[in-house]
Amino acid sequence: MRYIFINRFFYPDQSATAAMLTDLLGELDTTAREFVVIASASMHTPGDGQQNPDLEGVRVIRIPGLKKASSSVIPRLVDFALFYVGLLFVGGFTIKRGDTVVCLTDPPMVSVLVQALTQAKGARLINWLQDIYPETATALGFGHPRNPLVRLMKALRDRSWKRADMNVCIGEVMKSRVASHGVPGSRIRVVPNWADEVALAPLPVAHNPLRQEWGLPENRVIVGYSGNLGRAHDADTMLDAARQLVTAGEDRLHFLFVGGGVKLGLLPDADTQAGVASRIHTRGYRPRSELRESLSVADIQWLSLEPELEGLIVPSKFYGAIAAGRPVIFIGDTQGEIARLIAQAECGRSFAKGDVQGLADYLLTLAGDASLRERLGANGRRFSETHLSRLVRIAEWDTLLREIAHGDASGMHSQAAV
């Protein structure tokens, strides 16, 4: 049996999809099966090489690309085009009859090309949906849903879903979106993303070297954001709450942003008001080997998703935050995927975009009650261990890969994740 995985980024890149794929292939048994990864030579978030997964038996084919992936539109489109063209040739030579191909969703719309290749070659196809395009692009203002080109892209994308042997969604809301496009339920399965709950064991603030290295006071409550802060994420609600609290004389809270993204680059210019800027700290991406320390610098973790993107994207930051044993605040659709998980885990609270007063009040509550923070963090950690285990998710993938490779998927039922 041979399995071919296609994604723009792979190890040693540390971006979210690269991390998921690296985790999966680092745990699967490669002794009796052949694994191939087709990825770009470009990097989004280069690693430091300290975290070395066991990728013995995994062959990686690199397609030429820009040296460093960019968030700017034109360089990004160029990198996409290089990957599409390269994949046409590399995939044409690599994919053989009987192979099982797992196609992720970076670059956007890549499943259209991969579906054509697998159909022509007589291979099986699994779409691993980390996000949904072109809807994500139009929701962010790139194009209009009624544009003829966008409608054509949707039609081609829908066909790639319907002709795939399986479509793996990372959330129940995403599953509903895919089903609404006419994809049979027997060809949809939910397997959420994960974090390594063993490696991300909770770390007390007093024992965290980064807290001291970054000069963050131990007697203050740090509200942290970790990862990409891009166009899909709301930052204004948290920043407005921070301004309101600081203006009112609240001095217990500091706000930390660790990572990158378009909106993170705007933070230094976001506040000229005296006292506010001094409470906002930014740090660049940290190596994945330091993820435990960087997540545990904060006393509270928060994440966000623009409400119109609910079901198109599922922020994987949530899994790391609760694995690290920190209370979680979510800003977005209060009836959506992450909001449901937070309520189920009893590990924090969700707020609608723009609910500045509600968020500020909750931050004050958490700032003044260390025992509440500890209890919420412990609840999240327990939920991570019992419901979102990394090895359980990887075992689900292993089972699915074997079923598809043996043609046993026809009777499978879509499974709820939690």
C-alpha positions as CSV (number, residue, x, y, z in Angstrom):
1,M,0.0,0.0,0.0
2,R,1.2,3.5,-0.9
3,Y,-0.1,6.7,0.5
4,I,0.7,10.1,-1.0
5,F,0.1,13.3,1.0
6,I,-0.1,16.7,-0.7
7,N,0.2,20.0,1.1
8,R,2.2,23.2,0.4
9,F,4.1,23.0,3.7
10,F,5.7,20.1,5.6
11,Y,8.4,19.5,8.2
12,P,10.6,21.4,9.1
13,D,8.0,24.0,8.5
14,Q,5.9,24.7,11.7
15,S,2.7,26.2,10.2
16,A,-0.5,24.7,11.4
17,T,-1.2,22.3,8.5
18,A,2.5,21.3,8.3
19,A,2.4,20.5,12.1
20,M,-0.7,18.3,11.7
21,L,0.7,16.4,8.8
22,T,4.1,16.0,10.5
23,D,2.4,14.7,13.6
24,L,0.4,12.2,11.7
25,L,3.3,10.8,9.6
26,G,5.6,10.7,12.7
27,E,3.2,8.3,14.4
28,L,2.0,6.0,11.6
29,D,3.7,2.6,11.1
30,T,5.8,2.9,8.0
31,T,7.3,-0.6,8.0
32,A,4.7,-2.2,5.8
33,R,3.4,0.8,3.9
34,E,5.0,3.4,1.7
35,F,4.5,7.1,2.5
36,V,5.2,10.0,0.2
37,V,4.8,13.7,0.8
38,I,4.6,16.2,-2.0
39,A,5.3,19.7,-0.7
40,S,6.8,23.0,-1.6
41,A,10.4,23.9,-1.1
42,S,9.2,27.3,0.4
43,M,8.7,27.8,4.1
44,H,6.1,29.6,6.0
45,T,7.4,29.2,9.6
46,P,10.8,27.6,9.6
47,G,11.7,25.4,12.5
48,D,14.8,25.3,14.6
49,G,15.4,21.6,14.0
50,Q,15.3,20.7,17.7
51,Q,12.1,18.8,17.5
52,N,12.8,15.8,15.3
53,P,9.8,13.6,14.5
54,D,10.4,10.0,13.5
55,L,9.9,10.4,9.7
56,E,11.9,7.3,8.7
57,G,10.3,5.7,5.8
58,V,8.6,8.9,4.6
59,R,9.8,10.2,1.2
60,V,9.5,13.9,0.6
61,I,9.3,15.4,-2.9
62,R,9.8,19.2,-2.9
63,I,8.3,21.4,-5.6
64,P,10.3,24.6,-6.3
65,G,8.7,27.7,-4.7
66,L,9.6,31.1,-3.3
67,K,12.2,30.8,-0.6
68,K,10.0,32.4,2.1
69,A,6.2,32.3,1.9
70,S,4.6,35.7,2.1
71,S,1.3,37.0,3.4
72,S,1.2,39.6,0.7
73,V,-1.3,38.9,-2.1
74,I,1.0,38.9,-5.2
75,P,3.9,36.8,-3.8
76,R,1.3,34.4,-2.4
77,L,-0.4,34.0,-5.7
78,V,3.0,33.4,-7.4
79,D,3.8,30.7,-4.8
80,F,0.4,29.1,-5.4
81,A,0.9,29.0,-9.2
82,L,4.4,27.5,-8.8
83,F,2.9,24.7,-6.7
84,Y,0.0,24.0,-9.0
85,V,2.3,23.7,-12.1
86,G,4.8,21.7,-10.2
87,L,2.2,19.4,-8.8
88,L,0.8,18.7,-12.3
89,F,4.2,17.3,-13.3
90,V,5.3,15.7,-10.0
91,G,1.8,14.2,-9.4
92,G,1.6,13.0,-12.9
93,F,4.8,11.0,-12.5
94,T,4.3,10.0,-8.8
95,I,0.6,8.9,-8.5
96,K,0.0,5.4,-9.6
97,R,-3.0,3.1,-9.9
98,G,-4.1,1.8,-6.4
99,D,-2.4,4.6,-4.5
100,T,-4.4,6.5,-1.8
101,V,-3.8,10.2,-2.0
102,V,-4.6,12.5,0.9
103,C,-5.0,16.1,-0.2
104,L,-5.0,19.0,2.3
105,T,-6.3,22.5,1.4
106,D,-3.1,24.5,1.0
107,P,-2.9,26.0,-1.6
108,P,-6.6,26.7,-2.1
109,M,-8.5,24.7,-4.6
110,V,-5.7,22.2,-4.9
111,S,-8.3,19.3,-4.6
112,V,-9.6,20.2,-8.1
113,L,-6.2,19.4,-9.6
114,V,-5.6,16.4,-7.4
115,Q,-9.1,14.9,-8.1
116,A,-8.4,15.1,-11.8
117,L,-5.0,13.4,-11.3
118,T,-6.4,10.6,-9.1
119,Q,-9.2,9.9,-11.5
120,A,-6.9,9.7,-14.5
121,K,-4.5,7.4,-12.6
122,G,-7.0,5.2,-10.9
123,A,-6.0,6.2,-7.4
124,R,-8.2,6.8,-4.3
125,L,-8.7,10.3,-2.9
126,I,-9.2,11.7,0.6
127,N,-9.7,15.4,1.0
128,W,-8.4,16.6,4.4
129,L,-10.3,19.9,4.7
130,Q,-8.5,22.4,6.9
131,D,-10.4,25.3,5.4
132,I,-12.9,25.8,2.6
133,Y,-12.2,28.0,-0.4
134,P,-13.3,30.1,-2.3
135,E,-15.9,30.9,0.5
136,T,-13.1,31.9,2.9
137,A,-11.7,34.3,0.3
138,T,-15.0,35.9,-0.5
139,A,-15.9,36.2,3.2
140,L,-12.7,38.2,3.6
141,G,-13.5,40.5,0.7
142,F,-11.6,38.8,-2.1
143,G,-14.1,38.4,-4.9
144,H,-17.9,38.2,-4.8
145,P,-19.9,35.0,-4.3
146,R,-22.0,35.8,-7.5
147,N,-18.9,36.4,-9.6
148,P,-18.9,33.9,-12.5
149,L,-15.3,32.9,-11.8
150,V,-16.1,32.3,-8.1
151,R,-19.2,30.2,-9.1
152,L,-17.1,28.1,-11.5
153,M,-14.5,27.6,-8.7
154,K,-17.2,26.4,-6.3
155,A,-18.6,24.0,-8.9
156,L,-15.2,22.5,-9.6
157,R,-14.5,22.3,-5.9
158,D,-17.8,20.6,-5.2
159,R,-17.1,18.0,-7.9
160,S,-13.8,17.2,-6.3
161,W,-15.6,16.6,-3.0
162,K,-18.3,14.5,-4.5
163,R,-15.9,12.3,-6.5
164,A,-13.5,11.8,-3.5
165,D,-13.6,8.5,-1.6
166,M,-13.7,10.5,1.7
167,N,-13.8,14.1,2.9
168,V,-12.4,14.6,6.3
169,C,-13.7,17.7,8.1
170,I,-12.1,19.1,11.3
171,G,-15.4,20.1,12.9
172,E,-19.1,19.4,12.9
173,V,-20.1,22.8,11.5
174,M,-17.6,22.3,8.6
175,K,-19.2,18.9,8.0
176,S,-22.6,20.5,7.7
177,R,-21.3,23.0,5.2
178,V,-19.8,20.2,3.1
179,A,-23.0,18.1,3.2
180,S,-25.0,21.2,2.1
181,H,-23.2,21.0,-1.2
182,G,-24.6,17.6,-2.0
183,V,-21.8,15.4,-0.7
184,P,-23.2,12.1,0.6
185,G,-22.9,11.6,4.3
186,S,-21.1,8.3,3.7
187,R,-18.2,10.4,2.2
188,I,-17.8,12.8,5.1
189,R,-16.0,12.0,8.3
190,V,-15.2,14.3,11.2
191,V,-11.7,14.0,12.7
192,P,-10.7,17.2,14.6
193,N,-7.2,18.5,14.7
194,W,-5.2,18.0,17.9
195,A,-2.3,19.2,20.1
196,D,0.3,17.0,21.8
197,E,-1.1,17.0,25.3
198,V,1.9,15.1,26.6
199,A,4.4,17.6,25.3
200,L,2.2,20.6,26.4
201,A,1.8,19.6,30.0
202,P,0.9,22.6,32.1
203,L,3.9,24.6,33.3
204,P,3.5,26.9,36.4
205,V,4.4,30.6,35.7
206,A,7.1,30.6,38.4
207,H,8.9,27.8,36.5
208,N,8.7,29.3,33.1
209,P,12.0,30.7,31.8
210,L,10.3,32.7,29.0
211,R,8.2,34.7,31.5
212,Q,11.3,35.9,33.1
213,E,13.3,36.3,29.8
214,W,10.5,38.4,28.3
215,G,10.3,40.7,31.4
216,L,6.7,39.9,32.1
217,P,5.9,40.6,35.8
218,E,4.8,37.5,37.8
219,N,2.4,39.6,39.9
220,R,0.4,40.6,36.8
221,V,-2.2,38.5,34.8
222,I,-1.0,37.9,31.2
223,V,-3.7,37.5,28.5
224,G,-2.0,35.7,25.6
225,Y,-2.6,35.1,22.0
226,S,-0.5,32.5,20.2
227,G,0.0,31.9,16.5
228,N,-1.2,33.7,13.3
229,L,-3.2,36.8,13.8
230,G,-4.4,37.3,10.2
231,R,-7.4,38.5,8.2
232,A,-9.6,35.7,9.5
233,H,-9.1,36.8,13.2
234,D,-10.8,39.6,15.1
235,A,-8.3,41.6,17.2
236,D,-10.4,44.8,17.8
237,T,-12.7,43.4,20.4
238,M,-9.8,42.4,22.7
239,L,-7.8,45.6,22.0
240,D,-10.9,47.7,22.8
241,A,-11.4,45.8,26.0
242,A,-7.8,46.4,26.9
243,R,-8.1,50.1,26.3
244,Q,-11.2,50.3,28.4
245,L,-9.6,48.5,31.3
246,V,-6.4,50.5,31.2
247,T,-8.3,53.8,30.9
248,A,-10.4,52.8,34.0
249,G,-7.2,52.4,36.0
250,E,-7.0,48.6,35.9
251,D,-3.3,47.6,36.3
252,R,-3.4,43.9,36.8
253,L,-3.7,42.9,33.2
254,H,-1.1,42.8,30.4
255,F,-1.7,41.6,26.9
256,L,0.8,39.3,25.0
257,F,0.8,38.4,21.3
258,V,3.2,35.6,20.2
259,G,3.4,34.8,16.5
260,G,2.8,36.7,13.3
261,G,0.3,37.7,10.7
262,V,-1.1,40.7,9.0
263,K,-2.9,42.1,12.0
264,L,-0.1,41.5,14.4
265,G,2.1,43.8,12.3
266,L,-0.4,46.6,12.9
267,L,-0.3,46.3,16.7
268,P,2.6,48.6,17.4
269,D,0.7,51.4,15.7
270,A,-2.7,50.5,17.3
271,D,-2.2,52.6,20.4
272,T,-0.7,55.9,21.0
273,Q,-2.6,56.5,24.2
274,A,-0.3,56.7,27.2
275,G,-0.4,53.6,29.4
276,V,-2.1,51.3,26.8
277,A,0.9,50.6,24.6
278,S,3.0,49.7,27.6
279,R,0.6,46.9,28.4
280,I,0.8,45.3,25.0
281,H,3.7,43.0,24.3
282,T,4.6,41.3,21.0
283,R,7.0,38.4,20.3
284,G,7.7,36.5,17.1
285,Y,7.0,32.9,16.4
286,R,8.8,30.5,18.8
287,P,10.2,27.1,17.8
288,R,7.7,24.3,18.2
289,S,10.2,22.8,20.7
290,E,9.4,25.8,23.0
291,L,5.6,25.7,22.5
292,R,5.0,24.5,26.0
293,E,6.9,27.5,27.5
294,S,5.4,30.0,25.1
295,L,1.8,28.9,25.7
296,S,2.4,28.8,29.4
297,V,3.7,32.3,29.6
298,A,0.1,33.6,29.7
299,D,-2.3,33.1,32.5
300,I,-5.2,33.2,30.1
301,Q,-5.3,32.3,26.4
302,W,-7.6,33.8,23.8
303,L,-8.4,33.2,20.2
304,S,-10.8,34.5,17.6
305,L,-12.5,33.9,14.3
306,E,-14.5,36.3,12.2
307,P,-18.1,35.1,12.6
308,E,-18.7,34.8,8.8
309,L,-15.9,32.2,8.7
310,E,-17.5,29.8,11.1
311,G,-17.4,26.3,9.6
312,L,-14.9,27.4,6.9
313,I,-12.0,27.4,9.4
314,V,-11.6,25.8,12.8
315,P,-8.8,27.6,14.8
316,S,-6.4,24.9,16.0
317,K,-5.0,27.3,18.6
318,F,-7.8,26.0,20.9
319,Y,-6.2,22.6,21.2
320,G,-2.9,23.9,22.4
321,A,-4.4,26.3,24.8
322,I,-6.4,23.8,26.7
323,A,-3.6,21.2,26.6
324,A,-1.4,23.8,28.4
325,G,-4.0,24.1,31.1
326,R,-5.0,27.7,30.6
327,P,-8.5,29.2,30.7
328,V,-9.7,30.0,27.1
329,I,-11.6,33.0,25.8
330,F,-13.0,32.8,22.3
331,I,-14.3,35.8,20.3
332,G,-16.5,34.9,17.4
333,D,-19.7,32.9,16.7
334,T,-21.0,32.0,20.2
335,Q,-22.9,29.1,18.7
336,G,-20.0,27.8,16.7
337,E,-17.5,24.9,16.9
338,I,-15.0,26.4,19.4
339,A,-17.7,28.0,21.5
340,R,-19.4,24.6,21.8
341,L,-16.2,22.9,22.8
342,I,-15.4,25.6,25.4
343,A,-18.9,25.1,26.9
344,Q,-18.6,21.4,26.9
345,A,-15.1,21.5,28.6
346,E,-16.2,24.3,31.0
347,C,-12.8,25.9,30.4
348,G,-13.6,29.5,29.7
349,R,-16.2,31.6,27.9
350,S,-17.1,32.8,24.4
351,F,-18.0,36.3,23.3
352,A,-19.6,37.8,20.2
353,K,-17.4,40.1,18.1
354,G,-17.9,43.6,19.5
355,D,-19.0,42.6,23.0
356,V,-16.3,44.8,24.6
357,Q,-18.1,45.3,27.9
358,G,-18.9,41.7,28.4
359,L,-15.3,40.7,27.6
360,A,-13.8,43.4,29.9
361,D,-16.1,42.3,32.8
362,Y,-15.0,38.7,32.3
363,L,-11.3,39.7,32.2
364,L,-11.7,41.5,35.5
365,T,-13.4,38.4,37.0
366,L,-10.5,36.2,35.9
367,A,-7.9,38.8,37.0
368,G,-9.3,38.8,40.5
369,D,-9.8,35.1,41.0
370,A,-6.7,32.9,40.7
371,S,-8.6,29.8,41.9
372,L,-11.2,30.3,39.1
373,R,-8.3,30.5,36.5
374,E,-6.8,27.3,38.0
375,R,-10.1,25.5,37.9
376,L,-11.0,26.5,34.3
377,G,-7.5,25.5,33.2
378,A,-7.7,22.2,34.9
379,N,-11.1,21.5,33.3
380,G,-9.6,22.2,29.8
381,R,-6.6,20.1,30.5
382,R,-8.8,17.2,31.5
383,F,-11.0,17.6,28.4
384,S,-7.9,17.6,26.3
385,E,-6.8,14.3,27.8
386,T,-10.1,12.5,27.7
387,H,-11.8,13.9,24.5
388,L,-9.1,15.3,22.3
389,S,-6.2,12.9,22.6
390,R,-3.6,13.2,19.9
391,L,-3.0,9.5,19.7
392,V,-6.7,8.7,19.5
393,R,-7.1,11.1,16.6
394,I,-4.1,9.6,14.8
395,A,-5.5,6.1,15.4
396,E,-8.7,7.3,13.7
397,W,-6.7,8.5,10.7
398,D,-4.8,5.2,10.6
399,T,-8.1,3.3,10.5
400,L,-9.5,5.5,7.8
401,L,-6.4,5.2,5.6
402,R,-6.6,1.4,5.8
403,E,-10.3,1.4,5.1
404,I,-9.9,3.6,2.0
405,A,-6.9,1.7,0.7
406,H,-8.8,-1.6,1.0
407,G,-12.0,-0.1,-0.5
408,D,-14.0,-0.6,2.7
409,A,-15.4,2.9,3.0
410,S,-18.7,2.4,1.3
411,G,-20.5,1.3,4.5
412,M,-18.8,3.8,6.8
413,H,-20.9,6.3,8.7
414,S,-19.8,9.8,9.4
415,Q,-18.6,10.0,13.0
416,A,-19.0,12.8,15.5
417,A,-15.8,13.9,17.0
418,V,-16.8,14.6,20.6
